[in-house]
Amino acid sequence: MIAEFMADLERYGNAIVSRNSYQAVRSDFKAYLQRRYPHNNHIGSTVSMAFFSLRHGADLGGLNFADLLSGATPPDRYKAALEAYFASRGRINPTSDASTYGNALMLFREYLKSDDAADPPQPGIIDPPPPPAENPVATPSIEVVMRFLAQWYALPNYTAQERALSQLFHETYPLNTDLRHVLVKCSVLNDFYGTKIFGVFPIARHIVDLQIDDRLYAGDQTLVDDIARVEVRRNYSFATKYCSHHQPQQFPIYDSYVAKMLDYFRRRDGFMAFARDNLQDYPIFCEAIYAFRTHYGLGEFSIKEIDRYLWQLGKEHF
């Protein structure tokens, strides 16, 4: 079935929408999502979004669905085309919508590469999370989050460190136009968080050259990747921390423990559909943080507090 679908794509391009193999693969993809993410209540929408470029390739600058699936067309180009298309139609959040649609396509690619595509369901096999059964993770709730936050505030080294960083980023050196100021902020952040950056000068100079302040205070999520890419290295986690300490409610911090916990709850409860590697895409990571907070009714907590909770939980279980 999948082989026929790919052959039809090769033969007919985006005109495949009228052919039987499309309907068969679409149905099996939906069944795959139901098996893998049984608690996701938006699977139908995810399926439709995954095939969006198949129906609207002409509206997206002539993008070919087969090239998107093979990787010949980079995901960044697809998201840029989606964002331009949604912006031209007056969408309120074209960047976020483009990430959501791009994520749906990634899930379809995940399905095409999976071992159980087109196979019958296997009860009980739902991509089990890594923590051992004897140490289960409590379902996120207001009470649970408050307990972890109380633990965090009881750690004098962390609280003193955060107060120092807040003063440095918000009072002493709030802007990013003076290389000396940025160099101090990068050095302190690298030391406090142990981000293992051995030469902070190139990063500081890069941040100054980017002239980030307007984008930073506008909450431009694409800024993270621009800061992260210095020479051949991608300092992704550091870049999220740098932006977050200027704008903590607009820039969640990416950390491996936080990512592991988001992936755990994604697998267990299906609060959002994404592939683990998608969290390296900062807009998707942000969307996952907000979806997590909404799904578990944690709206009374700030993004910074959600980050502290997930980080501690990740350290405890991984």
N, C-alpha and C positions, 0 to 999 in steps of 0.2 A: 504493500500500500504506500509506504513512504517512498520507495524506489520509483513507483509510478508517478507519485506527486512531483518528485524532483525532476523526473524525466519530462513531465508535462511543463514544468516551469522552464526547463531548458528549451523546450520546443515552442511553447506558446507565450512565454513571458508573463506579464501581468494579466493577459487575457484568460489565464487559467481559472478565473473566478467562476466561469460557467461550466467547468468540467467536474466530473464525479469524484475524481481523486481529491479535489479540494475539500468537498463536503466530508469525505471519509476521514481525512487527516484532521480536519477541524474537530470532528466529533471525538476522535481518539485523543487529541490534545486536551480537550475538555475533560475526558475521563482520566487522563494522566494527572491533571491538576487536582482533580477530586481525590485521587489516591494519595498524592504527595502532600496536598495542603487541604485536608478535609474540613478544617474549620474556617477556611476563607469563604466569606459570603459574597465575594465579587468575582468569582471565577468566570461567569459569563462575560462580564465587562473586560476581563483580562484577555480572553480569547479574541474578542472583537478588536481590541487595541493591538494585539499581536499581528493581526492581518491588515492593519490600517494601510500600510504602504502598498499592499497588494491591490487595494481598491483605489488608492489616491496617489499612486506613483507620479502621475502627470502633475499633480498639484504640489509635489515636493521636488520639483526640478528634474523630473524624469528618473528618479531613483528606481532601480530595478530590485524587486523582491529577492530574486536569486542571489544577487550580489550582496545584499544585506545578510542573508543567511550564511553565505560562504565566508563572509568577512572581507570580501573584495572592496566593499564600501565601509569605511570605518564607522563605528558607532557614534563618534563625535560629529561626523558629518550628517548622519541621520538625525541626531538630536537638534543640530543647528537648523536643519531644514524643517523639522517639526515645529521648533520654536518660532521660526519666521512665519510659517503657515498659520499657527494659532494666533500669533500677534496680529497678523493681517486681518483676522476675523474677530478681533476684539476680545479674545479670551482674557480673563482677569489675571491668571497666573500662567502665561505661556511657557516659562522656563520649567516650572513644576510639572505642567502637563506633558511637556516634551520628555522629561525624565520618566514619567509614569508610562508613557507609550513606549519609550525605548526599553524600559525594564520588561514590559510585556513581551517584546520581541526577543529579549535575552532568555526569557523563560521558554519561548517556543524553540529557540536554538538548543536550550538545555534538554527539552523533550526530544528533539531530533537525535541528539547524541546519547540519550539514555538507553540503558539495557532493556527496560520494560516498555518502551514505546511499542504500541500495537499489541502488547501482551495482555492477557486477562488480569484483573486485579489480584493482588496477593494480600489477603487480610493480615493485618498486624505488622506489615513492613511499610513504615511511613518515614523513612530516613531518620532512624532513632537518634536522639541527642546524645552527646558524649558523656554527661555526668552519670555516675553509677547509680543504680536503683536505690541503694541503701542511703543515698544522700540526695533526696529529691529537692528540686527548687520550688520554693513556695510561689504560688500565683501572685503576681504583683497586685498590691492593694495599697490604699492610703496608709493603713497601719504598718504594713511591711516596709514601705518606703520611709516612713517616719522613724522606724526603728533603725534603719541603716543610716539615716541622716544624723540621728542622735549619736551613733557610733563615730561618724566622721567628725562631728563637732567636738567629740571628746579626745581627739588626737591633736595635741598642741602643735606638733611640727607642721601638720597640714594646714591648720587654721592660720598659724603665724605666716606660713609661706604664702598663702592666698591673700592675706591682708597686705603683705609686702608687694606682691605682684599687682594687686589692685591699685595701690598708691603709685607704683611706678608707671603703669600703663594709663591711668586716668588722671593723675595729678602732676606727676613730675615730668613725664614725656608723653603726652597724649597724641602728638602728631608724629608723622613718619617722613619728614622732609630733611632732617639733619642726620647725617650718617653716624655721628657720635652717639646721638640719642638711641637710634635704632640698634646700634652695636651693643649698647648696654642692655637693652631689652632682650635681644637675641641671646646674649651671653647668660643673663640671669635665668631666662626661660629654659635654656639648654641645661643649665646646671641643676635647677630645681626639679625638672622633669626627667633628667637623664636621657635626653633624646639622642645621644650618641652622635652629635654633629661635631666633628673634630676641627672644623674651620668655620667659624661663624661669620668671618669678615665677608666672604663672597655672598652669603645669604643676606647680610645687612645691606650691602651695596645693591644687591638685586631688588630688595624691598624698596629702597629709596628710588631706584631707577623706575620702578613700576608706578610711582606716584599713586599710592593706594588709598589715600584718605577718603576721597569722595565715594569710591566703591565700597570701602570698608563700612562707612557709616550709613550707606544705603542698603547694606546687607547683601551685597552681590556675592552669591555663592560660588560663582566661577573664579573669584579672586583666589580662593584656596589653592586651586591647581596652578594658577599663575605663580603664586609665591612658592609653591612646592617644587617647581621645576627649575632647579639651578644646575647648570652644566649637565652632567649625565645622571645625577641622582634626583630622585623624587622624594622630597622630605614632607610627605603627606601629613603625618601625624603632627609634626612640628608646625606646619602651616595652619592646621586647624586650631592648635593651641594659641598661636600668635594672633589669629583673628578673634578667637573667643575671648582672649583677655582684653581686647578692646570692646567687643560687642558680645557679651556672654549669652544674651537671649536670642541672638540671631545666628550665632555660629557654634553649634555643638562641637565638642571635642571628640575626634576619632581616636580610639585606643583599642588595642587588640582585645582586651577584656570586654569592653563595651560591645565590640563587634561580635564576639563569641556569644554574649548573652542575647543580643538581638537575633542572631541566627538560631540559638536554642529556642527562644520563644516563637520565632517564625515557624520552626519545624513542629513544635509541640502544639501551639495554639492557632497558627495561621493568621496572625494579626495583620500580615501584609505578605504579598507574594514578591519575593526577590531571590536571586541567587546570591550565595555568600560573597562571591567576588564583586558583586554590584556595589557593596559598601565601600569599595575603593573609589567609586564615583560619588563625589561629595553631595550633589543635589539628592541622589538616591539615599545616601546615608542620613541626610537631614530629614527627608520624607519618612524614613523608617523610624527615626526618633519621635517625630510628631505623631505618626500612626500608632506607635507603641503607647505613647502617653494617652491618646484618645481611646484606644481599644480597651485599656485597663482602667479607664475613669480616673486618670491621675492629673487632670487639668489644673488642679490647685497648686501643682508643683512647677517651678521654673525649669527651663531646659538645663540649667546648671545643676539643679537638684536631681533631675533625672539622670544626668551624667554621673554624679557622685554615687548615686544608688547602684547603677549598672556596673560601674567600675569596681566598687567594693564587692558586689555580688559575683562578678567575674573572677576577682582574686580568690574569693572563697571557694568557688566550685571548679576553677581551672588552675 
